[in-house]
Amino acid sequence: MEEVKVTRNYQITIPYDVREKLGIKIGDKLVVYVEGDKIIIRKKSGNIASLNLTLGKKITDKEINEAINEAGEKIGSGS
């Protein structure tokens, strides 16, 4: 466990050992959320949002996540 400092712009630096262990590189996206009194930061798996799909409009992260959630619900219900 390593300690990090919050800057005046509310930024933190991810320690080198953590970046190396998780393979975090410049441009990677991380997901940040709260669990109880903890801040959880995890590496976003996959990078589907960076695919160049031609569907007549730009697809947002929100639309991708909604489609994934909908598919998961259908799989869970056996449909």
Phi and psi restraints in degrees (range 20) as a CNS / XPLOR table:
assign (resid 1 and name C) (resid 2 and name N)
       (resid 2 and name CA) (resid 2 and name C) 1.0 -122.9 20.0 2
assign (resid 2 and name N) (resid 2 and name CA)
       (resid 2 and name C) (resid 3 and name N) 1.0 149.5 20.0 2
assign (resid 2 and name C) (resid 3 and name N)
       (resid 3 and name CA) (resid 3 and name C) 1.0 -95.3 20.0 2
assign (resid 3 and name N) (resid 3 and name CA)
       (resid 3 and name C) (resid 4 and name N) 1.0 137.2 20.0 2
assign (resid 3 and name C) (resid 4 and name N)
       (resid 4 and name CA) (resid 4 and name C) 1.0 -124.7 20.0 2
assign (resid 4 and name N) (resid 4 and name CA)
       (resid 4 and name C) (resid 5 and name N) 1.0 157.6 20.0 2
assign (resid 4 and name C) (resid 5 and name N)
       (resid 5 and name CA) (resid 5 and name C) 1.0 -108.7 20.0 2
assign (resid 5 and name N) (resid 5 and name CA)
       (resid 5 and name C) (resid 6 and name N) 1.0 138.5 20.0 2
assign (resid 5 and name C) (resid 6 and name N)
       (resid 6 and name CA) (resid 6 and name C) 1.0 -85.7 20.0 2
assign (resid 6 and name N) (resid 6 and name CA)
       (resid 6 and name C) (resid 7 and name N) 1.0 126.1 20.0 2
assign (resid 6 and name C) (resid 7 and name N)
       (resid 7 and name CA) (resid 7 and name C) 1.0 -80.2 20.0 2
assign (resid 7 and name N) (resid 7 and name CA)
       (resid 7 and name C) (resid 8 and name N) 1.0 175.1 20.0 2
assign (resid 7 and name C) (resid 8 and name N)
       (resid 8 and name CA) (resid 8 and name C) 1.0 -64.2 20.0 2
assign (resid 8 and name N) (resid 8 and name CA)
       (resid 8 and name C) (resid 9 and name N) 1.0 -18.6 20.0 2
assign (resid 8 and name C) (resid 9 and name N)
       (resid 9 and name CA) (resid 9 and name C) 1.0 -95.7 20.0 2
assign (resid 9 and name N) (resid 9 and name CA)
       (resid 9 and name C) (resid 10 and name N) 1.0 14.7 20.0 2
assign (resid 9 and name C) (resid 10 and name N)
       (resid 10 and name CA) (resid 10 and name C) 1.0 61.5 20.0 2
assign (resid 10 and name N) (resid 10 and name CA)
       (resid 10 and name C) (resid 11 and name N) 1.0 34.7 20.0 2
assign (resid 10 and name C) (resid 11 and name N)
       (resid 11 and name CA) (resid 11 and name C) 1.0 -106.3 20.0 2
assign (resid 11 and name N) (resid 11 and name CA)
       (resid 11 and name C) (resid 12 and name N) 1.0 153.6 20.0 2
assign (resid 11 and name C) (resid 12 and name N)
       (resid 12 and name CA) (resid 12 and name C) 1.0 -129.1 20.0 2
assign (resid 12 and name N) (resid 12 and name CA)
       (resid 12 and name C) (resid 13 and name N) 1.0 159.1 20.0 2
assign (resid 12 and name C) (resid 13 and name N)
       (resid 13 and name CA) (resid 13 and name C) 1.0 -105.8 20.0 2
assign (resid 13 and name N) (resid 13 and name CA)
       (resid 13 and name C) (resid 14 and name N) 1.0 128.6 20.0 2
assign (resid 13 and name C) (resid 14 and name N)
       (resid 14 and name CA) (resid 14 and name C) 1.0 -78.6 20.0 2
assign (resid 14 and name N) (resid 14 and name CA)
       (resid 14 and name C) (resid 15 and name N) 1.0 123.0 20.0 2
assign (resid 14 and name C) (resid 15 and name N)
       (resid 15 and name CA) (resid 15 and name C) 1.0 -57.6 20.0 2
assign (resid 15 and name N) (resid 15 and name CA)
       (resid 15 and name C) (resid 16 and name N) 1.0 148.6 20.0 2
assign (resid 15 and name C) (resid 16 and name N)
       (resid 16 and name CA) (resid 16 and name C) 1.0 -52.4 20.0 2
assign (resid 16 and name N) (resid 16 and name CA)
       (resid 16 and name C) (resid 17 and name N) 1.0 -49.1 20.0 2
assign (resid 16 and name C) (resid 17 and name N)
       (resid 17 and name CA) (resid 17 and name C) 1.0 -58.6 20.0 2
assign (resid 17 and name N) (resid 17 and name CA)
       (resid 17 and name C) (resid 18 and name N) 1.0 -38.0 20.0 2
assign (resid 17 and name C) (resid 18 and name N)
       (resid 18 and name CA) (resid 18 and name C) 1.0 -68.9 20.0 2
assign (resid 18 and name N) (resid 18 and name CA)
       (resid 18 and name C) (resid 19 and name N) 1.0 -45.0 20.0 2
assign (resid 18 and name C) (resid 19 and name N)
       (resid 19 and name CA) (resid 19 and name C) 1.0 -59.7 20.0 2
assign (resid 19 and name N) (resid 19 and name CA)
       (resid 19 and name C) (resid 20 and name N) 1.0 -43.0 20.0 2
assign (resid 19 and name C) (resid 20 and name N)
       (resid 20 and name CA) (resid 20 and name C) 1.0 -65.1 20.0 2
assign (resid 20 and name N) (resid 20 and name CA)
       (resid 20 and name C) (resid 21 and name N) 1.0 -45.8 20.0 2
assign (resid 20 and name C) (resid 21 and name N)
       (resid 21 and name CA) (resid 21 and name C) 1.0 -61.3 20.0 2
assign (resid 21 and name N) (resid 21 and name CA)
       (resid 21 and name C) (resid 22 and name N) 1.0 -38.9 20.0 2
assign (resid 21 and name C) (resid 22 and name N)
       (resid 22 and name CA) (resid 22 and name C) 1.0 -94.7 20.0 2
assign (resid 22 and name N) (resid 22 and name CA)
       (resid 22 and name C) (resid 23 and name N) 1.0 -5.3 20.0 2
assign (resid 22 and name C) (resid 23 and name N)
       (resid 23 and name CA) (resid 23 and name C) 1.0 69.5 20.0 2
assign (resid 23 and name N) (resid 23 and name CA)
       (resid 23 and name C) (resid 24 and name N) 1.0 33.2 20.0 2
assign (resid 23 and name C) (resid 24 and name N)
       (resid 24 and name CA) (resid 24 and name C) 1.0 -78.9 20.0 2
assign (resid 24 and name N) (resid 24 and name CA)
       (resid 24 and name C) (resid 25 and name N) 1.0 127.3 20.0 2
assign (resid 24 and name C) (resid 25 and name N)
       (resid 25 and name CA) (resid 25 and name C) 1.0 -123.9 20.0 2
assign (resid 25 and name N) (resid 25 and name CA)
       (resid 25 and name C) (resid 26 and name N) 1.0 163.6 20.0 2
assign (resid 25 and name C) (resid 26 and name N)
       (resid 26 and name CA) (resid 26 and name C) 1.0 -55.9 20.0 2
assign (resid 26 and name N) (resid 26 and name CA)
       (resid 26 and name C) (resid 27 and name N) 1.0 132.4 20.0 2
assign (resid 26 and name C) (resid 27 and name N)
       (resid 27 and name CA) (resid 27 and name C) 1.0 94.5 20.0 2
assign (resid 27 and name N) (resid 27 and name CA)
       (resid 27 and name C) (resid 28 and name N) 1.0 -14.8 20.0 2
assign (resid 27 and name C) (resid 28 and name N)
       (resid 28 and name CA) (resid 28 and name C) 1.0 -64.5 20.0 2
assign (resid 28 and name N) (resid 28 and name CA)
       (resid 28 and name C) (resid 29 and name N) 1.0 152.6 20.0 2
assign (resid 28 and name C) (resid 29 and name N)
       (resid 29 and name CA) (resid 29 and name C) 1.0 -103.7 20.0 2
assign (resid 29 and name N) (resid 29 and name CA)
       (resid 29 and name C) (resid 30 and name N) 1.0 140.7 20.0 2
assign (resid 29 and name C) (resid 30 and name N)
       (resid 30 and name CA) (resid 30 and name C) 1.0 -117.5 20.0 2
assign (resid 30 and name N) (resid 30 and name CA)
       (resid 30 and name C) (resid 31 and name N) 1.0 150.6 20.0 2
assign (resid 30 and name C) (resid 31 and name N)
       (resid 31 and name CA) (resid 31 and name C) 1.0 -105.7 20.0 2
assign (resid 31 and name N) (resid 31 and name CA)
       (resid 31 and name C) (resid 32 and name N) 1.0 131.6 20.0 2
assign (resid 31 and name C) (resid 32 and name N)
       (resid 32 and name CA) (resid 32 and name C) 1.0 -121.3 20.0 2
assign (resid 32 and name N) (resid 32 and name CA)
       (resid 32 and name C) (resid 33 and name N) 1.0 128.8 20.0 2
assign (resid 32 and name C) (resid 33 and name N)
       (resid 33 and name CA) (resid 33 and name C) 1.0 -152.0 20.0 2
assign (resid 33 and name N) (resid 33 and name CA)
       (resid 33 and name C) (resid 34 and name N) 1.0 170.6 20.0 2
assign (resid 33 and name C) (resid 34 and name N)
       (resid 34 and name CA) (resid 34 and name C) 1.0 -110.9 20.0 2
assign (resid 34 and name N) (resid 34 and name CA)
       (resid 34 and name C) (resid 35 and name N) 1.0 134.3 20.0 2
assign (resid 34 and name C) (resid 35 and name N)
       (resid 35 and name CA) (resid 35 and name C) 1.0 -125.5 20.0 2
assign (resid 35 and name N) (resid 35 and name CA)
       (resid 35 and name C) (resid 36 and name N) 1.0 105.3 20.0 2
assign (resid 35 and name C) (resid 36 and name N)
       (resid 36 and name CA) (resid 36 and name C) 1.0 63.1 20.0 2
assign (resid 36 and name N) (resid 36 and name CA)
       (resid 36 and name C) (resid 37 and name N) 1.0 -118.4 20.0 2
assign (resid 36 and name C) (resid 37 and name N)
       (resid 37 and name CA) (resid 37 and name C) 1.0 -104.0 20.0 2
assign (resid 37 and name N) (resid 37 and name CA)
       (resid 37 and name C) (resid 38 and name N) 1.0 18.1 20.0 2
assign (resid 37 and name C) (resid 38 and name N)
       (resid 38 and name CA) (resid 38 and name C) 1.0 -111.3 20.0 2
assign (resid 38 and name N) (resid 38 and name CA)
       (resid 38 and name C) (resid 39 and name N) 1.0 143.6 20.0 2
assign (resid 38 and name C) (resid 39 and name N)
       (resid 39 and name CA) (resid 39 and name C) 1.0 -98.1 20.0 2
assign (resid 39 and name N) (resid 39 and name CA)
       (resid 39 and name C) (resid 40 and name N) 1.0 121.3 20.0 2
assign (resid 39 and name C) (resid 40 and name N)
       (resid 40 and name CA) (resid 40 and name C) 1.0 -105.2 20.0 2
assign (resid 40 and name N) (resid 40 and name CA)
       (resid 40 and name C) (resid 41 and name N) 1.0 127.8 20.0 2
assign (resid 40 and name C) (resid 41 and name N)
       (resid 41 and name CA) (resid 41 and name C) 1.0 -123.5 20.0 2
assign (resid 41 and name N) (resid 41 and name CA)
       (resid 41 and name C) (resid 42 and name N) 1.0 121.0 20.0 2
assign (resid 41 and name C) (resid 42 and name N)
       (resid 42 and name CA) (resid 42 and name C) 1.0 -132.0 20.0 2
assign (resid 42 and name N) (resid 42 and name CA)
       (resid 42 and name C) (resid 43 and name N) 1.0 155.4 20.0 2
assign (resid 42 and name C) (resid 43 and name N)
       (resid 43 and name CA) (resid 43 and name C) 1.0 -73.0 20.0 2
assign (resid 43 and name N) (resid 43 and name CA)
       (resid 43 and name C) (resid 44 and name N) 1.0 132.0 20.0 2
assign (resid 43 and name C) (resid 44 and name N)
       (resid 44 and name CA) (resid 44 and name C) 1.0 -70.4 20.0 2
assign (resid 44 and name N) (resid 44 and name CA)
       (resid 44 and name C) (resid 45 and name N) 1.0 126.2 20.0 2
assign (resid 44 and name C) (resid 45 and name N)
       (resid 45 and name CA) (resid 45 and name C) 1.0 -82.6 20.0 2
assign (resid 45 and name N) (resid 45 and name CA)
       (resid 45 and name C) (resid 46 and name N) 1.0 140.2 20.0 2
assign (resid 45 and name C) (resid 46 and name N)
       (resid 46 and name CA) (resid 46 and name C) 1.0 70.5 20.0 2
assign (resid 46 and name N) (resid 46 and name CA)
       (resid 46 and name C) (resid 47 and name N) 1.0 174.5 20.0 2
assign (resid 46 and name C) (resid 47 and name N)
       (resid 47 and name CA) (resid 47 and name C) 1.0 -148.8 20.0 2
assign (resid 47 and name N) (resid 47 and name CA)
       (resid 47 and name C) (resid 48 and name N) 1.0 51.1 20.0 2
assign (resid 47 and name C) (resid 48 and name N)
       (resid 48 and name CA) (resid 48 and name C) 1.0 -61.1 20.0 2
assign (resid 48 and name N) (resid 48 and name CA)
       (resid 48 and name C) (resid 49 and name N) 1.0 -29.1 20.0 2
assign (resid 48 and name C) (resid 49 and name N)
       (resid 49 and name CA) (resid 49 and name C) 1.0 -66.6 20.0 2
assign (resid 49 and name N) (resid 49 and name CA)
       (resid 49 and name C) (resid 50 and name N) 1.0 -20.3 20.0 2
assign (resid 49 and name C) (resid 50 and name N)
       (resid 50 and name CA) (resid 50 and name C) 1.0 -88.0 20.0 2
assign (resid 50 and name N) (resid 50 and name CA)
       (resid 50 and name C) (resid 51 and name N) 1.0 -5.4 20.0 2
assign (resid 50 and name C) (resid 51 and name N)
       (resid 51 and name CA) (resid 51 and name C) 1.0 -66.9 20.0 2
assign (resid 51 and name N) (resid 51 and name CA)
       (resid 51 and name C) (resid 52 and name N) 1.0 140.1 20.0 2
assign (resid 51 and name C) (resid 52 and name N)
       (resid 52 and name CA) (resid 52 and name C) 1.0 -92.6 20.0 2
assign (resid 52 and name N) (resid 52 and name CA)
       (resid 52 and name C) (resid 53 and name N) 1.0 93.4 20.0 2
assign (resid 52 and name C) (resid 53 and name N)
       (resid 53 and name CA) (resid 53 and name C) 1.0 -100.7 20.0 2
assign (resid 53 and name N) (resid 53 and name CA)
       (resid 53 and name C) (resid 54 and name N) 1.0 137.6 20.0 2
assign (resid 53 and name C) (resid 54 and name N)
       (resid 54 and name CA) (resid 54 and name C) 1.0 -106.5 20.0 2
assign (resid 54 and name N) (resid 54 and name CA)
       (resid 54 and name C) (resid 55 and name N) 1.0 100.3 20.0 2
assign (resid 54 and name C) (resid 55 and name N)
       (resid 55 and name CA) (resid 55 and name C) 1.0 -125.4 20.0 2
assign (resid 55 and name N) (resid 55 and name CA)
       (resid 55 and name C) (resid 56 and name N) 1.0 15.8 20.0 2
assign (resid 55 and name C) (resid 56 and name N)
       (resid 56 and name CA) (resid 56 and name C) 1.0 87.1 20.0 2
assign (resid 56 and name N) (resid 56 and name CA)
       (resid 56 and name C) (resid 57 and name N) 1.0 -5.9 20.0 2
assign (resid 56 and name C) (resid 57 and name N)
       (resid 57 and name CA) (resid 57 and name C) 1.0 -158.4 20.0 2
assign (resid 57 and name N) (resid 57 and name CA)
       (resid 57 and name C) (resid 58 and name N) 1.0 160.8 20.0 2
assign (resid 57 and name C) (resid 58 and name N)
       (resid 58 and name CA) (resid 58 and name C) 1.0 -75.4 20.0 2
assign (resid 58 and name N) (resid 58 and name CA)
       (resid 58 and name C) (resid 59 and name N) 1.0 136.5 20.0 2
assign (resid 58 and name C) (resid 59 and name N)
       (resid 59 and name CA) (resid 59 and name C) 1.0 -97.5 20.0 2
assign (resid 59 and name N) (resid 59 and name CA)
       (resid 59 and name C) (resid 60 and name N) 1.0 128.6 20.0 2
assign (resid 59 and name C) (resid 60 and name N)
       (resid 60 and name CA) (resid 60 and name C) 1.0 -88.9 20.0 2
assign (resid 60 and name N) (resid 60 and name CA)
       (resid 60 and name C) (resid 61 and name N) 1.0 161.7 20.0 2
assign (resid 60 and name C) (resid 61 and name N)
       (resid 61 and name CA) (resid 61 and name C) 1.0 -57.5 20.0 2
assign (resid 61 and name N) (resid 61 and name CA)
       (resid 61 and name C) (resid 62 and name N) 1.0 -38.6 20.0 2
assign (resid 61 and name C) (resid 62 and name N)
       (resid 62 and name CA) (resid 62 and name C) 1.0 -61.3 20.0 2
assign (resid 62 and name N) (resid 62 and name CA)
       (resid 62 and name C) (resid 63 and name N) 1.0 -44.6 20.0 2
assign (resid 62 and name C) (resid 63 and name N)
       (resid 63 and name CA) (resid 63 and name C) 1.0 -64.9 20.0 2
assign (resid 63 and name N) (resid 63 and name CA)
       (resid 63 and name C) (resid 64 and name N) 1.0 -38.4 20.0 2
assign (resid 63 and name C) (resid 64 and name N)
       (resid 64 and name CA) (resid 64 and name C) 1.0 -64.4 20.0 2
assign (resid 64 and name N) (resid 64 and name CA)
       (resid 64 and name C) (resid 65 and name N) 1.0 -46.4 20.0 2
assign (resid 64 and name C) (resid 65 and name N)
       (resid 65 and name CA) (resid 65 and name C) 1.0 -64.3 20.0 2
assign (resid 65 and name N) (resid 65 and name CA)
       (resid 65 and name C) (resid 66 and name N) 1.0 -37.9 20.0 2
assign (resid 65 and name C) (resid 66 and name N)
       (resid 66 and name CA) (resid 66 and name C) 1.0 -63.7 20.0 2
assign (resid 66 and name N) (resid 66 and name CA)
       (resid 66 and name C) (resid 67 and name N) 1.0 -42.0 20.0 2
assign (resid 66 and name C) (resid 67 and name N)
       (resid 67 and name CA) (resid 67 and name C) 1.0 -64.6 20.0 2
assign (resid 67 and name N) (resid 67 and name CA)
       (resid 67 and name C) (resid 68 and name N) 1.0 -40.9 20.0 2
assign (resid 67 and name C) (resid 68 and name N)
       (resid 68 and name CA) (resid 68 and name C) 1.0 -65.1 20.0 2
assign (resid 68 and name N) (resid 68 and name CA)
       (resid 68 and name C) (resid 69 and name N) 1.0 -44.5 20.0 2
assign (resid 68 and name C) (resid 69 and name N)
       (resid 69 and name CA) (resid 69 and name C) 1.0 -62.4 20.0 2
assign (resid 69 and name N) (resid 69 and name CA)
       (resid 69 and name C) (resid 70 and name N) 1.0 -42.1 20.0 2
assign (resid 69 and name C) (resid 70 and name N)
       (resid 70 and name CA) (resid 70 and name C) 1.0 -62.8 20.0 2
assign (resid 70 and name N) (resid 70 and name CA)
       (resid 70 and name C) (resid 71 and name N) 1.0 -43.2 20.0 2
assign (resid 70 and name C) (resid 71 and name N)
       (resid 71 and name CA) (resid 71 and name C) 1.0 -64.0 20.0 2
assign (resid 71 and name N) (resid 71 and name CA)
       (resid 71 and name C) (resid 72 and name N) 1.0 -40.1 20.0 2
assign (resid 71 and name C) (resid 72 and name N)
       (resid 72 and name CA) (resid 72 and name C) 1.0 -63.4 20.0 2
assign (resid 72 and name N) (resid 72 and name CA)
       (resid 72 and name C) (resid 73 and name N) 1.0 -38.2 20.0 2
assign (resid 72 and name C) (resid 73 and name N)
       (resid 73 and name CA) (resid 73 and name C) 1.0 -65.7 20.0 2
assign (resid 73 and name N) (resid 73 and name CA)
       (resid 73 and name C) (resid 74 and name N) 1.0 -40.3 20.0 2
assign (resid 73 and name C) (resid 74 and name N)
       (resid 74 and name CA) (resid 74 and name C) 1.0 -66.1 20.0 2
assign (resid 74 and name N) (resid 74 and name CA)
       (resid 74 and name C) (resid 75 and name N) 1.0 -40.3 20.0 2
assign (resid 74 and name C) (resid 75 and name N)
       (resid 75 and name CA) (resid 75 and name C) 1.0 -65.1 20.0 2
assign (resid 75 and name N) (resid 75 and name CA)
       (resid 75 and name C) (resid 76 and name N) 1.0 -42.3 20.0 2
assign (resid 75 and name C) (resid 76 and name N)
       (resid 76 and name CA) (resid 76 and name C) 1.0 -65.3 20.0 2
assign (resid 76 and name N) (resid 76 and name CA)
       (resid 76 and name C) (resid 77 and name N) 1.0 -30.6 20.0 2
assign (resid 76 and name C) (resid 77 and name N)
       (resid 77 and name CA) (resid 77 and name C) 1.0 -91.8 20.0 2
assign (resid 77 and name N) (resid 77 and name CA)
       (resid 77 and name C) (resid 78 and name N) 1.0 -3.1 20.0 2
assign (resid 77 and name C) (resid 78 and name N)
       (resid 78 and name CA) (resid 78 and name C) 1.0 80.4 20.0 2
assign (resid 78 and name N) (resid 78 and name CA)
       (resid 78 and name C) (resid 79 and name N) 1.0 11.8 20.0 2
